[in-house]
Amino acid sequence: MQQSRMCQLQVEMDQLRTESEARVTRETGPIQEQLQLHVQTVGILVGEKTELQAALMKSQNIAKQKASMYSHLFLM
């Protein structure tokens, strides 16, 4: 009798474990998808920031060159 009760409890425990694992998988699936989308978004934003910084530096260099050119014209 004790043996059958232990077997029954083992089956119940296995069932609860399986249900728990299924619930965790079901609940974390959408969260993992959302996290992956955030990672992709951050990657895109970092790339855009790099491009904008390069464009800004180029514009600043052009502005410095023109400012230098104009200052030489006014000094003449």
Backbone bond lengths (Angstrom), bond angles and torsions (degrees), N, CA, C in turn:
res aa  C-N    CA-C-N  psi(-1)  N-CA   C-N-CA  omega(-1)  CA-C   N-CA-C  phi
1 M - - - 1.448 - - 1.525 110.42 -
2 Q 1.312 116.98 -43.54 1.462 119.68 178.19 1.516 110.97 -64.16
3 Q 1.309 115.47 -37.56 1.457 121.52 -179.52 1.529 110.30 -61.95
4 S 1.336 117.05 -44.69 1.459 120.52 -178.74 1.532 110.40 -67.90
5 R 1.324 116.67 -34.93 1.488 120.34 177.82 1.527 109.81 -66.21
6 M 1.340 115.86 -40.23 1.467 119.75 178.42 1.529 110.39 -65.32
7 C 1.324 116.11 -40.29 1.472 120.06 177.80 1.530 110.26 -63.90
8 Q 1.317 115.77 -41.84 1.457 120.54 179.19 1.533 110.58 -63.31
9 L 1.317 116.19 -44.63 1.465 119.97 178.43 1.535 111.21 -63.95
10 Q 1.305 117.15 -37.58 1.466 121.09 178.18 1.529 110.33 -63.68
11 V 1.340 115.89 -42.41 1.464 120.81 178.66 1.524 109.78 -63.66
12 E 1.324 116.83 -44.29 1.463 120.89 179.12 1.530 110.76 -62.89
13 M 1.323 115.90 -41.47 1.458 120.07 179.17 1.540 111.00 -63.81
14 D 1.315 115.91 -42.74 1.463 120.47 178.04 1.526 110.85 -63.25
15 Q 1.331 115.89 -40.26 1.458 121.21 178.68 1.531 110.42 -63.18
16 L 1.333 116.46 -45.93 1.455 120.90 179.30 1.530 111.13 -62.92
17 R 1.316 116.32 -39.90 1.458 120.38 178.24 1.529 110.45 -62.44
18 T 1.324 115.89 -45.88 1.467 121.07 179.82 1.524 110.94 -61.99
19 E 1.322 116.57 -45.45 1.465 120.94 178.54 1.520 110.95 -62.84
20 S 1.321 116.11 -41.86 1.463 120.67 179.71 1.527 110.90 -63.79
21 E 1.325 117.30 -44.87 1.456 121.01 178.90 1.523 110.96 -63.21
22 A 1.326 116.86 -39.79 1.465 120.96 178.75 1.530 110.35 -64.46
23 R 1.326 116.68 -41.78 1.465 121.19 179.66 1.525 110.69 -64.63
24 V 1.322 116.60 -43.21 1.463 120.61 179.27 1.527 109.92 -62.46
25 T 1.315 116.53 -44.99 1.465 120.58 178.66 1.525 110.58 -61.41
26 R 1.300 116.73 -44.64 1.471 121.99 -179.59 1.525 111.02 -63.93
27 E 1.321 117.68 -39.96 1.461 121.30 -177.24 1.528 112.44 -79.14
28 T 1.316 117.54 -33.43 1.466 119.12 -177.54 1.525 112.78 -85.54
29 G 1.323 117.85 -18.16 1.467 120.81 179.41 1.516 112.62 -54.55
30 P 1.341 118.71 -56.02 1.466 120.25 179.37 1.538 112.84 -62.66
31 I 1.320 116.44 -33.68 1.467 119.86 179.20 1.525 110.01 -67.21
32 Q 1.325 116.58 -40.48 1.460 120.22 178.13 1.526 110.84 -65.58
33 E 1.333 117.32 -38.86 1.465 120.90 176.80 1.531 110.50 -62.98
34 Q 1.319 115.93 -43.99 1.462 120.70 179.31 1.528 110.39 -63.53
35 L 1.312 116.73 -41.18 1.461 120.65 177.99 1.518 110.45 -62.18
36 Q 1.319 117.31 -42.17 1.462 121.27 179.04 1.525 110.67 -62.22
37 L 1.340 116.71 -40.22 1.463 120.21 177.08 1.522 111.04 -64.49
38 H 1.314 117.28 -39.56 1.468 120.59 178.02 1.523 110.90 -64.92
39 V 1.321 116.82 -40.19 1.464 120.85 178.30 1.526 109.81 -61.93
40 Q 1.325 116.95 -43.43 1.464 120.72 178.33 1.524 110.79 -64.18
41 T 1.332 116.75 -41.96 1.464 121.04 179.43 1.520 110.69 -62.19
42 V 1.323 116.76 -44.87 1.469 120.43 178.90 1.528 109.73 -61.55
43 G 1.319 117.60 -41.10 1.463 120.78 177.64 1.513 111.85 -60.38
44 I 1.323 116.74 -43.38 1.462 121.25 178.49 1.529 110.23 -64.08
45 L 1.324 116.55 -45.09 1.461 120.17 -178.99 1.526 111.95 -64.34
46 V 1.313 117.56 -38.85 1.463 121.02 177.67 1.530 109.46 -63.50
47 G 1.331 116.74 -42.66 1.461 120.56 177.70 1.517 111.89 -62.15
48 E 1.325 116.54 -43.64 1.463 120.69 178.48 1.524 110.97 -64.28
49 K 1.319 116.67 -40.74 1.465 120.27 178.91 1.528 110.01 -60.85
50 T 1.318 116.61 -43.45 1.466 120.95 179.59 1.524 110.32 -61.26
51 E 1.332 116.43 -44.48 1.464 120.36 178.45 1.525 111.15 -62.47
52 L 1.323 116.90 -43.22 1.464 120.70 -179.71 1.527 111.59 -65.96
53 Q 1.330 116.80 -38.70 1.465 119.84 177.60 1.524 110.59 -63.84
54 A 1.330 117.18 -40.52 1.462 120.84 178.74 1.525 110.42 -65.24
55 A 1.331 116.85 -43.17 1.466 120.61 178.78 1.526 110.54 -64.57
56 L 1.324 117.28 -39.38 1.463 121.01 178.28 1.522 111.24 -63.66
57 M 1.328 116.48 -45.10 1.461 119.89 179.11 1.525 111.02 -61.63
58 K 1.334 116.57 -41.78 1.462 120.88 178.41 1.528 110.04 -61.84
59 S 1.330 116.51 -45.51 1.471 120.83 179.16 1.526 111.02 -63.14
60 Q 1.322 117.21 -40.67 1.464 120.53 179.03 1.524 110.61 -65.16
61 N 1.325 117.85 -40.41 1.460 120.75 178.27 1.530 111.19 -64.29
62 I 1.329 116.45 -41.73 1.467 119.98 177.27 1.520 110.07 -63.23
63 A 1.325 116.93 -42.85 1.471 120.85 179.65 1.530 110.44 -62.73
64 K 1.326 117.66 -40.90 1.467 121.02 178.24 1.517 110.79 -64.38
65 Q 1.335 116.70 -42.48 1.459 120.54 178.84 1.522 110.89 -62.13
66 K 1.315 117.44 -45.08 1.468 121.11 179.85 1.522 110.48 -66.48
67 A 1.332 116.49 -39.84 1.460 119.38 178.62 1.522 109.96 -63.50
68 S 1.302 117.00 -40.36 1.468 121.20 178.25 1.514 109.84 -65.52
69 M 1.318 116.99 -42.56 1.453 120.95 179.60 1.529 110.54 -62.61
70 Y 1.316 117.39 -45.22 1.461 120.93 -179.70 1.520 111.28 -66.86
71 S 1.322 117.50 -36.42 1.467 119.10 179.59 1.526 109.83 -67.00
72 H 1.328 119.04 -33.90 1.464 121.20 176.65 1.540 109.68 -69.05
73 L 1.317 117.58 -35.54 1.466 120.05 179.19 1.527 111.41 -66.24
74 F 1.333 116.08 -39.91 1.455 119.94 -179.38 1.521 111.85 -73.78
75 L 1.310 118.24 -26.78 1.460 121.36 179.70 1.518 111.89 -76.07
76 M 1.327 117.76 -20.88 1.455 121.04 -178.45 1.470 112.08 -74.78
